[in-house]
Amino acid sequence: MSKAHRGKGLKEVVSGGRGLCPVCNREGVKVLYEQEIEGKKTKICKICKATLANKK
């Protein structure tokens, strides 16, 4: 089976889904995961999502 459509959804997102993570302030990481932080829905990186999930 081919993997021709892998990452297709990221090409439609601005800058390929990359940007500045508001939690860790790293630039150029994929900010794809929507999380509620301080009553606001923001998109964060994978590492910050895992960190917040482990704190619960």
HTML snippet that shows the backbone in 3Dmol.js (N, CA, C, O; Angstrom):
<script src="https://3Dmol.org/build/3Dmol-min.js"></script>
<div id="view" style="width:600px;height:400px;position:relative"></div>
<script>
const pdb = `
ATOM      1  N   MET A   1       0.840  -1.187   0.000  1.00  0.00           N
ATOM      2  CA  MET A   1       0.000   0.000   0.000  1.00  0.00           C
ATOM      3  C   MET A   1       0.882   1.245   0.000  1.00  0.00           C
ATOM      4  O   MET A   1       1.897   1.310   0.694  1.00  0.00           O
ATOM      5  N   SER A   2       0.478   2.210  -0.778  1.00  0.00           N
ATOM      6  CA  SER A   2       1.271   3.431  -0.866  1.00  0.00           C
ATOM      7  C   SER A   2       0.888   4.413   0.233  1.00  0.00           C
ATOM      8  O   SER A   2      -0.157   4.290   0.873  1.00  0.00           O
ATOM      9  N   LYS A   3       1.743   5.363   0.424  1.00  0.00           N
ATOM     10  CA  LYS A   3       1.521   6.386   1.455  1.00  0.00           C
ATOM     11  C   LYS A   3       1.484   7.760   0.795  1.00  0.00           C
ATOM     12  O   LYS A   3       2.127   8.700   1.260  1.00  0.00           O
ATOM     13  N   ALA A   4       0.733   7.864  -0.282  1.00  0.00           N
ATOM     14  CA  ALA A   4       0.717   9.081  -1.093  1.00  0.00           C
ATOM     15  C   ALA A   4       0.017  10.244  -0.404  1.00  0.00           C
ATOM     16  O   ALA A   4       0.300  11.401  -0.714  1.00  0.00           O
ATOM     17  N   HIS A   5      -0.883   9.962   0.515  1.00  0.00           N
ATOM     18  CA  HIS A   5      -1.676  11.035   1.116  1.00  0.00           C
ATOM     19  C   HIS A   5      -1.201  11.408   2.516  1.00  0.00           C
ATOM     20  O   HIS A   5      -1.898  12.127   3.232  1.00  0.00           O
ATOM     21  N   ARG A   6      -0.050  10.939   2.905  1.00  0.00           N
ATOM     22  CA  ARG A   6       0.455  11.245   4.244  1.00  0.00           C
ATOM     23  C   ARG A   6       0.812  12.727   4.341  1.00  0.00           C
ATOM     24  O   ARG A   6       1.591  13.229   3.531  1.00  0.00           O
ATOM     25  N   GLY A   7       0.258  13.422   5.315  1.00  0.00           N
ATOM     26  CA  GLY A   7       0.539  14.832   5.508  1.00  0.00           C
ATOM     27  C   GLY A   7      -0.259  15.749   4.602  1.00  0.00           C
ATOM     28  O   GLY A   7       0.028  16.944   4.533  1.00  0.00           O
ATOM     29  N   LYS A   8      -1.258  15.217   3.905  1.00  0.00           N
ATOM     30  CA  LYS A   8      -2.038  16.033   2.974  1.00  0.00           C
ATOM     31  C   LYS A   8      -2.776  17.153   3.701  1.00  0.00           C
ATOM     32  O   LYS A   8      -2.873  18.270   3.193  1.00  0.00           O
ATOM     33  N   GLY A   9      -3.293  16.854   4.882  1.00  0.00           N
ATOM     34  CA  GLY A   9      -4.029  17.869   5.650  1.00  0.00           C
ATOM     35  C   GLY A   9      -3.150  19.011   6.121  1.00  0.00           C
ATOM     36  O   GLY A   9      -3.640  20.122   6.319  1.00  0.00           O
ATOM     37  N   LEU A  10      -1.856  18.761   6.306  1.00  0.00           N
ATOM     38  CA  LEU A  10      -0.942  19.809   6.756  1.00  0.00           C
ATOM     39  C   LEU A  10      -0.615  20.794   5.650  1.00  0.00           C
ATOM     40  O   LEU A  10      -0.294  21.951   5.922  1.00  0.00           O
ATOM     41  N   LYS A  11      -0.694  20.348   4.412  1.00  0.00           N
ATOM     42  CA  LYS A  11      -0.385  21.247   3.298  1.00  0.00           C
ATOM     43  C   LYS A  11      -1.447  22.323   3.145  1.00  0.00           C
ATOM     44  O   LYS A  11      -1.175  23.395   2.604  1.00  0.00           O
ATOM     45  N   GLU A  12      -2.657  22.043   3.620  1.00  0.00           N
ATOM     46  CA  GLU A  12      -3.756  23.001   3.523  1.00  0.00           C
ATOM     47  C   GLU A  12      -3.716  24.038   4.640  1.00  0.00           C
ATOM     48  O   GLU A  12      -4.312  25.107   4.512  1.00  0.00           O
ATOM     49  N   VAL A  13      -3.015  23.733   5.739  1.00  0.00           N
ATOM     50  CA  VAL A  13      -2.911  24.635   6.880  1.00  0.00           C
ATOM     51  C   VAL A  13      -1.822  25.665   6.594  1.00  0.00           C
ATOM     52  O   VAL A  13      -0.858  25.370   5.887  1.00  0.00           O
ATOM     53  N   VAL A  14      -1.970  26.867   7.136  1.00  0.00           N
ATOM     54  CA  VAL A  14      -1.001  27.938   6.934  1.00  0.00           C
ATOM     55  C   VAL A  14       0.373  27.501   7.437  1.00  0.00           C
ATOM     56  O   VAL A  14       0.476  26.970   8.542  1.00  0.00           O
ATOM     57  N   SER A  15       1.391  27.706   6.679  1.00  0.00           N
ATOM     58  CA  SER A  15       2.788  27.367   6.980  1.00  0.00           C
ATOM     59  C   SER A  15       2.982  25.885   7.272  1.00  0.00           C
ATOM     60  O   SER A  15       3.921  25.517   7.979  1.00  0.00           O
ATOM     61  N   GLY A  16       2.136  25.049   6.756  1.00  0.00           N
ATOM     62  CA  GLY A  16       2.264  23.609   6.972  1.00  0.00           C
ATOM     63  C   GLY A  16       2.016  23.195   8.406  1.00  0.00           C
ATOM     64  O   GLY A  16       2.459  22.126   8.825  1.00  0.00           O
ATOM     65  N   GLY A  17       1.309  24.027   9.174  1.00  0.00           N
ATOM     66  CA  GLY A  17       1.016  23.716  10.571  1.00  0.00           C
ATOM     67  C   GLY A  17       2.112  24.123  11.532  1.00  0.00           C
ATOM     68  O   GLY A  17       2.017  23.863  12.732  1.00  0.00           O
ATOM     69  N   ARG A  18       3.144  24.755  11.022  1.00  0.00           N
ATOM     70  CA  ARG A  18       4.267  25.148  11.881  1.00  0.00           C
ATOM     71  C   ARG A  18       4.103  26.584  12.358  1.00  0.00           C
ATOM     72  O   ARG A  18       3.548  27.436  11.664  1.00  0.00           O
ATOM     73  N   GLY A  19       4.607  26.823  13.571  1.00  0.00           N
ATOM     74  CA  GLY A  19       4.522  28.160  14.126  1.00  0.00           C
ATOM     75  C   GLY A  19       5.147  28.215  15.507  1.00  0.00           C
ATOM     76  O   GLY A  19       6.032  27.423  15.829  1.00  0.00           O
ATOM     77  N   LEU A  20       4.686  29.146  16.315  1.00  0.00           N
ATOM     78  CA  LEU A  20       5.194  29.373  17.657  1.00  0.00           C
ATOM     79  C   LEU A  20       4.236  28.756  18.663  1.00  0.00           C
ATOM     80  O   LEU A  20       3.044  29.062  18.664  1.00  0.00           O
ATOM     81  N   CYS A  21       4.757  27.895  19.512  1.00  0.00           N
ATOM     82  CA  CYS A  21       3.937  27.289  20.564  1.00  0.00           C
ATOM     83  C   CYS A  21       3.794  28.313  21.696  1.00  0.00           C
ATOM     84  O   CYS A  21       4.799  28.810  22.204  1.00  0.00           O
ATOM     85  N   PRO A  22       2.556  28.635  22.097  1.00  0.00           N
ATOM     86  CA  PRO A  22       2.365  29.646  23.140  1.00  0.00           C
ATOM     87  C   PRO A  22       2.771  29.177  24.531  1.00  0.00           C
ATOM     88  O   PRO A  22       2.953  30.008  25.420  1.00  0.00           O
ATOM     89  N   VAL A  23       2.917  27.880  24.746  1.00  0.00           N
ATOM     90  CA  VAL A  23       3.258  27.363  26.072  1.00  0.00           C
ATOM     91  C   VAL A  23       4.765  27.348  26.285  1.00  0.00           C
ATOM     92  O   VAL A  23       5.256  27.870  27.286  1.00  0.00           O
ATOM     93  N   CYS A  24       5.503  26.749  25.346  1.00  0.00           N
ATOM     94  CA  CYS A  24       6.954  26.616  25.518  1.00  0.00           C
ATOM     95  C   CYS A  24       7.745  27.645  24.715  1.00  0.00           C
ATOM     96  O   CYS A  24       8.966  27.723  24.846  1.00  0.00           O
ATOM     97  N   ASN A  25       7.070  28.427  23.895  1.00  0.00           N
ATOM     98  CA  ASN A  25       7.678  29.497  23.090  1.00  0.00           C
ATOM     99  C   ASN A  25       8.746  29.006  22.123  1.00  0.00           C
ATOM    100  O   ASN A  25       9.688  29.737  21.816  1.00  0.00           O
ATOM    101  N   ARG A  26       8.609  27.775  21.640  1.00  0.00           N
ATOM    102  CA  ARG A  26       9.528  27.266  20.620  1.00  0.00           C
ATOM    103  C   ARG A  26       8.987  27.633  19.252  1.00  0.00           C
ATOM    104  O   ARG A  26       7.778  27.594  19.024  1.00  0.00           O
ATOM    105  N   GLU A  27       9.880  27.989  18.346  1.00  0.00           N
ATOM    106  CA  GLU A  27       9.485  28.389  17.001  1.00  0.00           C
ATOM    107  C   GLU A  27       9.720  27.248  16.026  1.00  0.00           C
ATOM    108  O   GLU A  27      10.622  26.431  16.215  1.00  0.00           O
ATOM    109  N   GLY A  28       8.905  27.198  14.984  1.00  0.00           N
ATOM    110  CA  GLY A  28       9.085  26.238  13.913  1.00  0.00           C
ATOM    111  C   GLY A  28       8.608  24.833  14.230  1.00  0.00           C
ATOM    112  O   GLY A  28       8.949  23.895  13.508  1.00  0.00           O
ATOM    113  N   VAL A  29       7.827  24.662  15.291  1.00  0.00           N
ATOM    114  CA  VAL A  29       7.291  23.344  15.623  1.00  0.00           C
ATOM    115  C   VAL A  29       5.862  23.263  15.119  1.00  0.00           C
ATOM    116  O   VAL A  29       5.213  24.286  14.904  1.00  0.00           O
ATOM    117  N   LYS A  30       5.376  22.049  14.933  1.00  0.00           N
ATOM    118  CA  LYS A  30       4.000  21.870  14.483  1.00  0.00           C
ATOM    119  C   LYS A  30       3.053  22.133  15.648  1.00  0.00           C
ATOM    120  O   LYS A  30       3.110  21.456  16.675  1.00  0.00           O
ATOM    121  N   VAL A  31       2.196  23.113  15.478  1.00  0.00           N
ATOM    122  CA  VAL A  31       1.200  23.448  16.501  1.00  0.00           C
ATOM    123  C   VAL A  31      -0.161  22.981  15.990  1.00  0.00           C
ATOM    124  O   VAL A  31      -0.892  23.740  15.353  1.00  0.00           O
ATOM    125  N   LEU A  32      -0.485  21.740  16.274  1.00  0.00           N
ATOM    126  CA  LEU A  32      -1.662  21.103  15.706  1.00  0.00           C
ATOM    127  C   LEU A  32      -2.716  20.735  16.732  1.00  0.00           C
ATOM    128  O   LEU A  32      -3.871  20.504  16.374  1.00  0.00           O
ATOM    129  N   TYR A  33      -2.344  20.678  17.990  1.00  0.00           N
ATOM    130  CA  TYR A  33      -3.231  20.133  19.008  1.00  0.00           C
ATOM    131  C   TYR A  33      -3.970  21.251  19.732  1.00  0.00           C
ATOM    132  O   TYR A  33      -3.357  22.125  20.345  1.00  0.00           O
ATOM    133  N   GLU A  34      -5.300  21.208  19.651  1.00  0.00           N
ATOM    134  CA  GLU A  34      -6.123  22.232  20.276  1.00  0.00           C
ATOM    135  C   GLU A  34      -6.327  21.883  21.747  1.00  0.00           C
ATOM    136  O   GLU A  34      -6.746  20.774  22.080  1.00  0.00           O
ATOM    137  N   GLN A  35      -6.025  22.840  22.622  1.00  0.00           N
ATOM    138  CA  GLN A  35      -6.117  22.624  24.059  1.00  0.00           C
ATOM    139  C   GLN A  35      -6.687  23.876  24.705  1.00  0.00           C
ATOM    140  O   GLN A  35      -6.435  24.988  24.242  1.00  0.00           O
ATOM    141  N   GLU A  36      -7.453  23.699  25.768  1.00  0.00           N
ATOM    142  CA  GLU A  36      -8.004  24.842  26.479  1.00  0.00           C
ATOM    143  C   GLU A  36      -7.035  25.234  27.590  1.00  0.00           C
ATOM    144  O   GLU A  36      -6.782  24.460  28.514  1.00  0.00           O
ATOM    145  N   ILE A  37      -6.500  26.441  27.484  1.00  0.00           N
ATOM    146  CA  ILE A  37      -5.545  26.959  28.456  1.00  0.00           C
ATOM    147  C   ILE A  37      -6.072  28.291  28.959  1.00  0.00           C
ATOM    148  O   ILE A  37      -6.266  29.223  28.179  1.00  0.00           O
ATOM    149  N   GLU A  38      -6.304  28.382  30.260  1.00  0.00           N
ATOM    150  CA  GLU A  38      -6.817  29.589  30.907  1.00  0.00           C
ATOM    151  C   GLU A  38      -8.117  30.061  30.268  1.00  0.00           C
ATOM    152  O   GLU A  38      -8.322  31.261  30.081  1.00  0.00           O
ATOM    153  N   GLY A  39      -8.986  29.127  29.937  1.00  0.00           N
ATOM    154  CA  GLY A  39     -10.288  29.461  29.367  1.00  0.00           C
ATOM    155  C   GLY A  39     -10.277  29.774  27.885  1.00  0.00           C
ATOM    156  O   GLY A  39     -11.324  30.094  27.322  1.00  0.00           O
ATOM    157  N   LYS A  40      -9.129  29.692  27.238  1.00  0.00           N
ATOM    158  CA  LYS A  40      -9.010  29.975  25.803  1.00  0.00           C
ATOM    159  C   LYS A  40      -8.595  28.722  25.072  1.00  0.00           C
ATOM    160  O   LYS A  40      -7.760  27.965  25.570  1.00  0.00           O
ATOM    161  N   LYS A  41      -9.162  28.483  23.896  1.00  0.00           N
ATOM    162  CA  LYS A  41      -8.728  27.363  23.067  1.00  0.00           C
ATOM    163  C   LYS A  41      -7.571  27.832  22.202  1.00  0.00           C
ATOM    164  O   LYS A  41      -7.715  28.742  21.386  1.00  0.00           O
ATOM    165  N   THR A  42      -6.436  27.204  22.391  1.00  0.00           N
ATOM    166  CA  THR A  42      -5.252  27.532  21.604  1.00  0.00           C
ATOM    167  C   THR A  42      -4.645  26.254  21.046  1.00  0.00           C
ATOM    168  O   THR A  42      -4.900  25.160  21.551  1.00  0.00           O
ATOM    169  N   LYS A  43      -3.847  26.401  20.011  1.00  0.00           N
ATOM    170  CA  LYS A  43      -3.162  25.253  19.416  1.00  0.00           C
ATOM    171  C   LYS A  43      -1.747  25.206  19.979  1.00  0.00           C
ATOM    172  O   LYS A  43      -1.026  26.203  19.986  1.00  0.00           O
ATOM    173  N   ILE A  44      -1.367  24.009  20.454  1.00  0.00           N
ATOM    174  CA  ILE A  44      -0.054  23.824  21.072  1.00  0.00           C
ATOM    175  C   ILE A  44       0.681  22.675  20.389  1.00  0.00           C
ATOM    176  O   ILE A  44       0.105  21.950  19.578  1.00  0.00           O
ATOM    177  N   CYS A  45       1.962  22.519  20.728  1.00  0.00           N
ATOM    178  CA  CYS A  45       2.773  21.467  20.125  1.00  0.00           C
ATOM    179  C   CYS A  45       2.524  20.129  20.823  1.00  0.00           C
ATOM    180  O   CYS A  45       1.872  20.066  21.866  1.00  0.00           O
ATOM    181  N   LYS A  46       3.048  19.084  20.237  1.00  0.00           N
ATOM    182  CA  LYS A  46       2.840  17.722  20.719  1.00  0.00           C
ATOM    183  C   LYS A  46       3.452  17.510  22.109  1.00  0.00           C
ATOM    184  O   LYS A  46       2.857  16.839  22.952  1.00  0.00           O
ATOM    185  N   ILE A  47       4.620  18.072  22.347  1.00  0.00           N
ATOM    186  CA  ILE A  47       5.304  17.891  23.625  1.00  0.00           C
ATOM    187  C   ILE A  47       4.535  18.570  24.756  1.00  0.00           C
ATOM    188  O   ILE A  47       4.406  18.009  25.844  1.00  0.00           O
ATOM    189  N   CYS A  48       4.032  19.756  24.506  1.00  0.00           N
ATOM    190  CA  CYS A  48       3.259  20.470  25.530  1.00  0.00           C
ATOM    191  C   CYS A  48       1.937  19.767  25.790  1.00  0.00           C
ATOM    192  O   CYS A  48       1.460  19.754  26.925  1.00  0.00           O
ATOM    193  N   LYS A  49       1.340  19.186  24.766  1.00  0.00           N
ATOM    194  CA  LYS A  49       0.105  18.442  24.949  1.00  0.00           C
ATOM    195  C   LYS A  49       0.330  17.242  25.860  1.00  0.00           C
ATOM    196  O   LYS A  49      -0.481  16.967  26.745  1.00  0.00           O
ATOM    197  N   ALA A  50       1.428  16.531  25.643  1.00  0.00           N
ATOM    198  CA  ALA A  50       1.748  15.370  26.469  1.00  0.00           C
ATOM    199  C   ALA A  50       2.059  15.785  27.904  1.00  0.00           C
ATOM    200  O   ALA A  50       1.684  15.092  28.850  1.00  0.00           O
ATOM    201  N   THR A  51       2.743  16.913  28.063  1.00  0.00           N
ATOM    202  CA  THR A  51       3.077  17.402  29.389  1.00  0.00           C
ATOM    203  C   THR A  51       1.818  17.754  30.172  1.00  0.00           C
ATOM    204  O   THR A  51       1.699  17.417  31.350  1.00  0.00           O
ATOM    205  N   LEU A  52       0.880  18.432  29.517  1.00  0.00           N
ATOM    206  CA  LEU A  52      -0.364  18.797  30.185  1.00  0.00           C
ATOM    207  C   LEU A  52      -1.203  17.567  30.523  1.00  0.00           C
ATOM    208  O   LEU A  52      -1.865  17.533  31.560  1.00  0.00           O
ATOM    209  N   ALA A  53      -1.179  16.562  29.655  1.00  0.00           N
ATOM    210  CA  ALA A  53      -1.932  15.337  29.904  1.00  0.00           C
ATOM    211  C   ALA A  53      -1.344  14.552  31.062  1.00  0.00           C
ATOM    212  O   ALA A  53      -2.088  13.924  31.815  1.00  0.00           O
ATOM    213  N   ASN A  54      -0.031  14.571  31.223  1.00  0.00           N
ATOM    214  CA  ASN A  54       0.616  13.843  32.314  1.00  0.00           C
ATOM    215  C   ASN A  54       0.444  14.531  33.662  1.00  0.00           C
ATOM    216  O   ASN A  54       0.522  13.877  34.702  1.00  0.00           O
ATOM    217  N   LYS A  55       0.212  15.839  33.658  1.00  0.00           N
ATOM    218  CA  LYS A  55       0.011  16.579  34.904  1.00  0.00           C
ATOM    219  C   LYS A  55      -1.341  16.284  35.541  1.00  0.00           C
ATOM    220  O   LYS A  55      -1.509  16.432  36.752  1.00  0.00           O
ATOM    221  N   LYS A  56      -2.309  15.865  34.715  1.00  0.00           N
ATOM    222  CA  LYS A  56      -3.664  15.617  35.230  1.00  0.00           C
ATOM    223  C   LYS A  56      -3.732  14.415  36.108  1.00  0.00           C
ATOM    224  O   LYS A  56      -4.803  14.081  36.615  1.00  0.00           O
TER     225      LYS A  56
END
`;
const viewer = $3Dmol.createViewer("view");
viewer.addModel(pdb, "pdb");
viewer.setStyle({}, {cartoon: {color: "spectrum"}});
viewer.zoomTo();
viewer.render();
</script>
